[in-house]
Each structure stands twice: as C-alpha cells, then as structure tokens.
Amino acid sequence: MLELDILSNDQIKAAFQANQKHFGRVDVVVNNAGYALKGEVEAVSDELAIDADGCEFWGPVRISREYAQF
C-alpha cells in the first residue's frame, strides 16, 4: 500500500515507479479518489471548493496522464 497525494505530480510519479519496481508493470489504473464537502454553496470557502475540484477532477487527470506516459 502506498500513500499518495493525487495533487502532487512528484508523488504520482514516485508511486508509478514504486509499483513498476515491485510488480514489473501496471495493468490497470482505477481513479477512485473522493472528497466530501458539506454545506451550502454560498457558505463554502473558495479554498475548500478548489481543493474538492482538484481532488475530483485534476487528481484523476494527473494520474491518467502519468499512466499514459508510463
């Protein structure tokens, strides 16, 4: 099991490299990150909304890009 911040390109690269070193290949990637945010839209801070958007959209995009280059 690897700890991975999906918003960190360096950690994503390191996770793929560690996986390849241990298993020799990557067969499947499942983008299953999630972020729960509860509250009225007008009450949620920009920072929290941007964090949620980053996790839900940009995290899987970054992982998919790394997988495509792998």
C-alpha positions as CSV (number, residue, x, y, z in Angstrom):
1,M,0.0,0.0,0.0
2,L,1.3,3.4,-0.9
3,E,0.3,6.8,0.4
4,L,-0.3,9.2,-2.5
5,D,-1.4,12.8,-2.7
6,I,-3.1,12.8,-6.1
7,L,-2.5,16.5,-6.4
8,S,1.3,16.0,-6.3
9,N,2.9,15.1,-9.6
10,D,6.1,14.1,-7.9
11,Q,4.2,11.6,-5.6
12,I,2.2,10.3,-8.6
13,K,5.5,9.6,-10.5
14,A,7.0,8.0,-7.4
15,A,4.0,5.7,-6.9
16,F,4.1,4.5,-10.5
17,Q,7.9,3.9,-10.2
18,A,7.5,2.0,-6.9
19,N,4.7,-0.1,-8.5
20,Q,6.9,-0.9,-11.5
21,K,9.8,-1.8,-9.3
22,H,7.7,-4.1,-7.2
23,F,5.4,-5.7,-9.8
24,G,7.2,-5.0,-13.1
25,R,4.2,-3.4,-14.8
26,V,0.9,-1.5,-14.4
27,D,-2.1,-3.4,-15.8
28,V,-5.0,-1.3,-14.5
29,V,-5.5,2.2,-13.0
30,V,-8.6,3.0,-11.1
31,N,-9.2,6.6,-10.3
32,N,-11.2,6.3,-7.1
33,A,-10.3,9.4,-5.2
34,G,-13.0,11.2,-3.4
35,Y,-13.6,14.4,-1.4
36,A,-16.6,15.0,0.8
37,L,-17.7,18.6,1.2
38,K,-20.9,19.5,3.1
39,G,-22.5,22.9,3.2
40,E,-24.4,25.5,1.2
41,V,-22.7,26.6,-1.9
42,E,-22.6,30.2,-0.7
43,A,-21.1,29.2,2.7
44,V,-18.2,27.1,1.3
45,S,-15.0,28.9,1.0
46,D,-13.2,29.2,-2.3
47,E,-10.2,27.3,-0.8
48,L,-12.4,24.3,0.1
49,A,-14.2,24.3,-3.2
50,I,-10.9,24.5,-5.1
51,D,-9.5,21.6,-3.0
52,A,-12.6,19.5,-3.8
53,D,-12.4,20.3,-7.5
54,G,-8.7,19.5,-7.6
55,C,-9.3,16.1,-6.0
56,E,-12.3,15.1,-8.0
57,F,-11.1,16.3,-11.4
58,W,-7.4,17.2,-11.6
59,G,-6.2,14.3,-9.5
60,P,-7.6,11.6,-11.9
61,V,-6.4,13.7,-14.9
62,R,-2.9,13.7,-13.5
63,I,-2.9,10.0,-12.7
64,S,-4.3,9.2,-16.2
65,R,-1.6,11.4,-17.8
66,E,1.2,9.6,-15.9
67,Y,-0.3,6.2,-16.8
68,A,-0.5,7.2,-20.5
69,Q,3.3,8.1,-20.4
70,F,4.2,5.0,-18.4
